[in-house]
Amino acid sequence: MKKLGLTFAVIGVLIAGFTQTSKAADVLRIATEGAYPPFNMVDSEGNPAGFDVDLAWAICEKIGRECEIVVQDWDGIIPGLLARKYDVVVASMTITDERRKKIDFTDKYYQTPDRFVARKGANLDFSADGLAGKHIGVQRATTHQCYVDKFHSNANISLYPVQEDTYSDLIAGRIDTLFANAASIQEALLDSENGSDFELVGEVISDPECLGEGAGISLRQGNEELRDAISQAVLDLRADGTYKTINDKYFKFDVYGAELP
């Protein structure tokens, strides 16, 4: 009987361990950068926050998944996804053909224009020749770096690990202009107490090769079911008004952009 009791005890431990492992495996692990306000940031209590984060929680509720959200530096965000540190990235990552070679994307969940910003009265010429020798700030390993490398190789390009550092150097006069997402520029710089001396300048930039087709939620290739469920969840959140509620918390306009045909 002792031997039988021991056997059942071992089985019980194995079942309990399997149950805990199953529950852990069912948690959808989501990464965000935490340094790209107002899309993603870290609040005063050290928690991930922002448009990306609120939308991620809403998606989890819509698809019926338990989730946890972690903060990951931008430079390591794709490597971390491929290394299975997390399952999904919701971090304002632009959908590009180059990134599709390594990872998969949902349909876009927002699409806002990309612009240059400079001090008022700078009178910069934003042609390739006009910015030659000027100091341009851009976040490293982004679609914006791709663009300035492609069209402004004659400029002095300063690369930054996080977007907020570009704003600090522009305010301090260490760079002449920076190139970034217009919504981020508006909320993080122009609407701030230090933003009154600056303005969006030049034309809205369009370059599909570098700037892609909107921000998508990324995941490893081969997860088509999860990818399609998340894409549908975004559409459902727009239809039931949840997307607008989250949008209006951070922006004065609809960041989703033009509806697809």
Secondary structure as the mmCIF struct_conf table of DSSP 4:
data_model
#
loop_
_struct_conf.conf_type_id
_struct_conf.id
_struct_conf.beg_label_comp_id
_struct_conf.beg_label_asym_id
_struct_conf.beg_label_seq_id
_struct_conf.end_label_comp_id
_struct_conf.end_label_asym_id
_struct_conf.end_label_seq_id
HELX_RH_AL_P HELX_RH_AL_P1 LYS A 2 ASP A 26
BEND BEND1 VAL A 27 VAL A 27
STRN STRN1 LEU A 28 THR A 32
BEND BEND2 GLY A 34 GLY A 34
STRN STRN2 TYR A 36 TYR A 36
TURN_TY1_P TURN_TY1_P1 PRO A 37 PHE A 39
STRN STRN3 ASN A 40 ASN A 40
STRN STRN4 MET A 41 VAL A 42
TURN_TY1_P TURN_TY1_P2 SER A 44 GLU A 45
BEND BEND3 GLY A 46 GLY A 46
STRN STRN5 PRO A 48 ALA A 49
BEND BEND4 GLY A 50 GLY A 50
HELX_RH_AL_P HELX_RH_AL_P2 PHE A 51 ILE A 63
TURN_TY1_P TURN_TY1_P3 GLY A 64 GLY A 64
STRN STRN6 CYS A 67 VAL A 71
HELX_RH_3T_P HELX_RH_3T_P1 TRP A 74 GLY A 76
HELX_RH_AL_P HELX_RH_AL_P3 ILE A 77 LEU A 82
TURN_TY1_P TURN_TY1_P4 ALA A 83 ARG A 84
BEND BEND5 LYS A 85 LYS A 85
BEND BEND6 ASP A 87 ASP A 87
STRN STRN7 VAL A 88 THR A 94
HELX_LH_PP_P HELX_LH_PP_P1 ILE A 95 ILE A 95
HELX_RH_AL_P HELX_RH_AL_P4 ASP A 97 ARG A 100
TURN_TY1_P TURN_TY1_P5 LYS A 101 LYS A 102
STRN STRN8 ASP A 104 TYR A 110
STRN STRN9 ASP A 114 ARG A 119
TURN_TY1_P TURN_TY1_P6 LYS A 120 GLY A 121
BEND BEND7 SER A 127 SER A 127
TURN_TY1_P TURN_TY1_P7 ALA A 128 GLY A 133
STRN STRN10 HIS A 135 GLN A 139
TURN_TY1_P TURN_TY1_P8 ARG A 140 ALA A 141
BEND BEND8 THR A 142 THR A 142
HELX_RH_AL_P HELX_RH_AL_P5 THR A 143 PHE A 151
TURN_TY1_P TURN_TY1_P9 SER A 153 ASN A 154
BEND BEND9 ALA A 155 ALA A 155
STRN STRN11 ASN A 156 TYR A 160
BEND BEND10 PRO A 161 VAL A 162
HELX_RH_AL_P HELX_RH_AL_P6 GLN A 163 ALA A 172
TURN_TY1_P TURN_TY1_P10 GLY A 173 GLY A 173
BEND BEND11 ARG A 174 ASP A 176
STRN STRN12 THR A 177 ASN A 181
HELX_RH_AL_P HELX_RH_AL_P7 ALA A 182 ILE A 185
HELX_RH_PI_P HELX_RH_PI_P1 GLN A 186 LEU A 190
TURN_TY1_P TURN_TY1_P11 ASP A 191 ASP A 191
BEND BEND12 SER A 192 SER A 192
TURN_TY1_P TURN_TY1_P12 GLU A 193 ASN A 194
TURN_TY1_P TURN_TY1_P13 SER A 196 ASP A 197
STRN STRN13 PHE A 198 ILE A 205
HELX_RH_AL_P HELX_RH_AL_P8 PRO A 208 LEU A 211
TURN_TY1_P TURN_TY1_P14 GLY A 212 GLU A 213
BEND BEND13 GLY A 214 GLY A 214
STRN STRN14 ALA A 215 LEU A 219
TURN_TY1_P TURN_TY1_P15 GLN A 221 GLY A 222
HELX_RH_AL_P HELX_RH_AL_P9 GLU A 224 ALA A 239
TURN_TY1_P TURN_TY1_P16 ASP A 240 GLY A 241
HELX_RH_AL_P HELX_RH_AL_P10 THR A 242 TYR A 250
BEND BEND14 LYS A 252 PHE A 253
TURN_TY1_P TURN_TY1_P17 VAL A 255 TYR A 256
BEND BEND15 ALA A 258 ALA A 258
HELX_LH_PP_P HELX_LH_PP_P2 GLU A 259 LEU A 260
#
